[in-house]
Amino acid sequence: MTIEKFILAAITTNPSKVPSGTAVFHCHDKEELEVVASNLEAILDGIAHQLTEEIFIIVRH
């Protein structure tokens, strides 16, 4: 079984902008946001997409 076309994680510096229902990682600043997104991209074998300056999501296509 594989997980595809789902949001695997959301990474944000603004938790109020991310809905519940997925794993959410809270970061203090943009630098931490980019590091966490990059690490999760590798760990989850997904692709990081930046939606806004405050939000990245990790998906598997």
DSSP file (Angstrom, degrees, kcal/mol; ACC not computed):
  #  RESIDUE AA STRUCTURE BP1 BP2  ACC     N-H-->O    O-->H-N    N-H-->O    O-->H-N    TCO  KAPPA ALPHA  PHI   PSI    X-CA   Y-CA   Z-CA
    1    1 A M              0   0    0      0, 0.0     2,-0.3     0, 0.0     0, 0.0   0.000 360.0 360.0 360.0 133.0    0.0    0.0    0.0
    2    2 A T        -     0   0    0      2,-0.0     2,-0.7     0, 0.0     0, 0.0  -0.909 360.0-132.2-122.8 151.9    1.3    3.4   -0.9
    3    3 A I        +     0   0    0     -2,-0.3     2,-0.3     3,-0.0     3,-0.1  -0.907  38.6 161.4-102.6 116.6    0.2    6.9    0.1
    4    4 A E        +     0   0    0     -2,-0.7    57,-0.2     1,-0.1     3,-0.1  -0.968  53.2  18.1-135.4 151.8    0.0    9.2   -2.9
    5    5 A K  S    S+     0   0    0     55,-3.8     2,-0.3    -2,-0.3    56,-0.1   0.824  94.1 115.8  60.1  36.3   -1.7   12.5   -3.7
    6    6 A F  S    S-     0   0    0     54,-0.5    54,-0.9    -3,-0.1     2,-0.7  -0.948  74.9-110.7-127.5 151.1   -2.2   13.3    0.0
    7    7 A I  E     -A   59   0A   0     -2,-0.3    52,-0.2     1,-0.2    16,-0.2  -0.758  32.7-175.6 -78.5 116.2   -0.8   16.1    2.1
    8    8 A L  E     -     0   0A   0     50,-3.1    15,-0.5    -2,-0.7     2,-0.3   0.786  62.9  -8.3 -84.9 -30.5    1.7   14.2    4.4
    9    9 A A  E     -Ab  58  23A   0     49,-1.1    49,-2.6    13,-0.1     2,-0.4  -0.984  54.5-144.4-162.6 155.0    2.7   17.2    6.5
   10   10 A A  E     -Ab  57  24A   0     13,-2.8    15,-2.9    -2,-0.3     2,-0.4  -0.985  12.5-163.5-124.9 139.7    2.3   21.0    6.8
   11   11 A I  E     +Ab  56  25A   0     45,-2.8    45,-2.6    -2,-0.4     2,-0.3  -0.988  21.7 161.1-125.1 131.0    5.1   23.2    8.1
   12   12 A T  E     -Ab  55  26A   0     13,-2.6    15,-2.9    -2,-0.4    43,-0.2  -0.980  47.9-153.2-149.9 156.6    4.3   26.8    9.1
   13   13 A T  S    S+     0   0    0     41,-1.5    42,-0.1    -2,-0.3    -1,-0.1   0.350 101.2  53.5-102.5  -1.4    5.3   29.8   11.1
   14   14 A N    >   -     0   0    0     40,-0.6     3,-2.2     1,-0.1     4,-0.2  -0.748  65.4-175.3-134.5  85.8    1.7   30.8   11.5
   15   15 A P  G >  S+     0   0    0      0, 0.0     3,-1.4     0, 0.0    -1,-0.1   0.728  78.4  69.2 -57.5 -25.1   -0.3   27.8   13.0
   16   16 A S  G 3  S+     0   0    0      1,-0.2    -2,-0.0     3,-0.0     0, 0.0   0.660  95.1  56.9 -69.8 -13.4   -3.7   29.7   12.6
   17   17 A K  G <  S+     0   0    0     -3,-2.2    -1,-0.2    37,-0.1    37,-0.0   0.423  92.3  78.6 -96.9   0.7   -3.4   29.3    8.8
   18   18 A V  S <  S-     0   0    0     -3,-1.4     6,-0.0    -4,-0.2     4,-0.0  -0.942  75.9-135.2-114.0 124.0   -3.1   25.5    8.7
   19   19 A P        -     0   0    0      0, 0.0     3,-0.4     0, 0.0    -2,-0.1  -0.289  25.1-106.1 -71.5 159.7   -6.3   23.4    9.1
   20   20 A S  S    S+     0   0    0      1,-0.2     3,-0.1     4,-0.0     0, 0.0  -0.288  87.9  77.0 -75.4 169.8   -6.3   20.4   11.3
   21   21 A G  S    S+     0   0    0      1,-0.4     2,-0.3    -2,-0.0    -1,-0.2   0.365  87.4  64.0 108.9  -3.9   -6.3   16.9    9.9
   22   22 A T  S    S-     0   0    0     -3,-0.4    -1,-0.4    -4,-0.0     2,-0.3  -0.946  96.7 -83.1-141.4 163.3   -2.7   16.6    8.9
   23   23 A A  E     -b    9   0A   0    -15,-0.5   -13,-2.8    -2,-0.3     2,-0.5  -0.550  48.6-161.8 -68.1 127.3    0.6   16.6   10.8
   24   24 A V  E     -b   10   0A   0     -2,-0.3     2,-0.5   -15,-0.2   -13,-0.2  -0.958   9.1-162.1-119.1 128.3    1.6   20.2   11.4
   25   25 A F  E     -b   11   0A   0    -15,-2.9   -13,-2.6    -2,-0.5     2,-0.4  -0.944  12.0-148.2-110.2 125.2    5.1   21.3   12.3
   26   26 A H  E     -b   12   0A   0     -2,-0.5     2,-0.3   -15,-0.2   -13,-0.2  -0.798  15.6-171.0 -97.5 130.4    5.4   24.8   13.9
   27   27 A C        -     0   0    0    -15,-2.9     3,-0.1    -2,-0.4     4,-0.0  -0.859  24.8-139.6-120.8 155.5    8.6   26.8   13.2
   28   28 A H  S    S-     0   0    0     -2,-0.3     2,-0.3     1,-0.1    -1,-0.1   0.803  79.6  -0.5 -83.7 -31.0    9.8   30.0   14.7
   29   29 A D  S  > S-     0   0    0    -17,-0.1     4,-2.3     1,-0.1     5,-0.1  -0.909  79.4 -89.4-152.3 176.3   11.2   31.7   11.6
   30   30 A K  H  > S+     0   0    0     -2,-0.3     4,-2.2     1,-0.2     5,-0.2   0.862 120.0  55.0 -61.9 -38.9   11.7   31.3    7.8
   31   31 A E  H  > S+     0   0    0      1,-0.2     4,-1.9     2,-0.2    -1,-0.2   0.939 111.1  43.8 -62.6 -47.1   15.1   29.7    8.2
   32   32 A E  H  > S+     0   0    0      1,-0.2     4,-2.7     2,-0.2     5,-0.3   0.889 110.6  57.4 -64.3 -38.4   13.8   26.9   10.5
   33   33 A L  H  X S+     0   0    0     -4,-2.3     4,-2.3     1,-0.2    -2,-0.2   0.918 108.4  45.4 -56.8 -46.8   10.7   26.5    8.2
   34   34 A E  H  X S+     0   0    0     -4,-2.2     4,-2.1     2,-0.2    -1,-0.2   0.868 113.3  49.6 -68.1 -37.8   13.0   25.8    5.2
   35   35 A V  H  X S+     0   0    0     -4,-1.9     4,-2.4     2,-0.2    -2,-0.2   0.935 113.1  45.8 -67.0 -46.4   15.2   23.4    7.1
   36   36 A V  H  X S+     0   0    0     -4,-2.7     4,-2.8     1,-0.2     5,-0.3   0.917 112.8  50.7 -64.1 -43.1   12.2   21.4    8.5
   37   37 A A  H  X S+     0   0    0     -4,-2.3     4,-2.1    -5,-0.3    -1,-0.2   0.914 111.6  48.3 -60.4 -43.1   10.5   21.3    5.1
   38   38 A S  H  X S+     0   0    0     -4,-2.1     4,-1.5     2,-0.2    -2,-0.2   0.915 113.1  47.1 -64.4 -43.5   13.7   20.0    3.5
   39   39 A N  H  X S+     0   0    0     -4,-2.4     4,-2.6     1,-0.2    -2,-0.2   0.925 113.2  47.6 -65.2 -44.8   14.2   17.3    6.1
   40   40 A L  H  X S+     0   0    0     -4,-2.8     4,-2.9     1,-0.2     6,-0.3   0.856 105.6  60.1 -65.8 -34.2   10.6   16.1    6.0
   41   41 A E  H  <>S+     0   0    0     -4,-2.1     5,-1.9    -5,-0.3     4,-0.5   0.922 112.2  38.9 -57.0 -44.8   10.8   16.0    2.2
   42   42 A A  H  <5S+     0   0    0     -4,-1.5     3,-0.5     3,-0.2    -2,-0.2   0.914 117.4  48.6 -72.5 -44.3   13.6   13.5    2.5
   43   43 A I  H  <5S+     0   0    0     -4,-2.6    -2,-0.2     1,-0.2    -3,-0.2   0.907 118.5  38.5 -64.1 -43.5   12.2   11.5    5.4
   44   44 A L  T  <5S-     0   0    0     -4,-2.9    -1,-0.2    -5,-0.2    -2,-0.2   0.462 104.4-126.0 -89.1  -1.7    8.7   11.2    4.0
   45   45 A D  T   5S+     0   0    0     -3,-0.5    -3,-0.2    -4,-0.5     2,-0.2   0.921  71.5 117.9  55.2  46.3   10.0   10.6    0.4
   46   46 A G      < -     0   0    0     -5,-1.9     2,-0.4    -6,-0.3    14,-0.2  -0.504  67.2 -98.8-125.2-166.1    7.7   13.4   -0.8
   47   47 A I  E     -C   59   0A   0     12,-3.3    12,-2.3    -2,-0.2     2,-0.4  -0.986  26.8-134.5-125.5 131.2    8.0   16.8   -2.4
   48   48 A A  E     -C   58   0A   0     -2,-0.4     2,-0.4    10,-0.2    10,-0.2  -0.699  20.8-170.9 -85.3 132.8    7.9   20.1   -0.5
   49   49 A H  E     -C   57   0A   0      8,-2.8     8,-2.4    -2,-0.4     2,-0.7  -0.993  17.3-139.6-124.3 128.6    5.7   22.8   -2.0
   50   50 A Q  E     +C   56   0A   0     -2,-0.4     6,-0.3     6,-0.2     3,-0.1  -0.786  22.4 175.3 -88.7 117.4    5.7   26.4   -0.7
   51   51 A L  E     -     0   0A   0      4,-2.3     2,-0.3    -2,-0.7    -1,-0.2   0.868  69.5 -13.7 -87.7 -41.8    2.2   27.7   -0.6
   52   52 A T  E >  S-C   55   0A   0      3,-1.5     3,-0.6     0, 0.0    -1,-0.3  -0.833  82.3 -86.9-143.6-178.6    3.0   31.1    1.0
   53   53 A E  T 3  S+     0   0    0     -2,-0.3     3,-0.1     1,-0.2    -3,-0.0   0.706 130.3  42.3 -66.7 -16.9    5.9   32.6    2.8
   54   54 A E  T 3  S+     0   0    0      1,-0.1   -41,-1.5   -42,-0.1   -40,-0.6   0.511 110.7  58.5-105.8  -7.7    4.5   31.0    6.0
   55   55 A I  E <   +AC  12  52A   0     -3,-0.6    -4,-2.3   -43,-0.2    -3,-1.5  -0.981  46.1 172.9-138.0 128.5    3.4   27.6    4.8
   56   56 A F  E     -AC  11  50A   0    -45,-2.6   -45,-2.8    -2,-0.4     2,-0.3  -0.927  14.5-161.0-117.0 150.1    5.0   24.5    3.1
   57   57 A I  E     -AC  10  49A   0     -8,-2.4    -8,-2.8    -2,-0.3     2,-0.5  -0.962  10.5-141.5-126.1 152.5    3.3   21.2    2.5
   58   58 A I  E     +AC   9  48A   0    -49,-2.6   -50,-3.1    -2,-0.3   -49,-1.1  -0.962  29.4 168.3-112.0 124.5    4.8   17.8    1.8
   59   59 A V  E     -AC   7  47A   0    -12,-2.3   -12,-3.3    -2,-0.5     2,-0.5  -0.905  30.0-138.2-130.7 160.0    3.0   15.7   -0.7
   60   60 A R              0   0    0    -54,-0.9   -55,-3.8    -2,-0.3   -54,-0.5  -0.988 360.0 360.0-118.4 124.9    3.8   12.5   -2.6
   61   61 A H              0   0    0     -2,-0.5   -57,-0.1   -57,-0.2    -1,-0.1   0.428 360.0 360.0 -91.4 360.0    2.7   12.5   -6.3
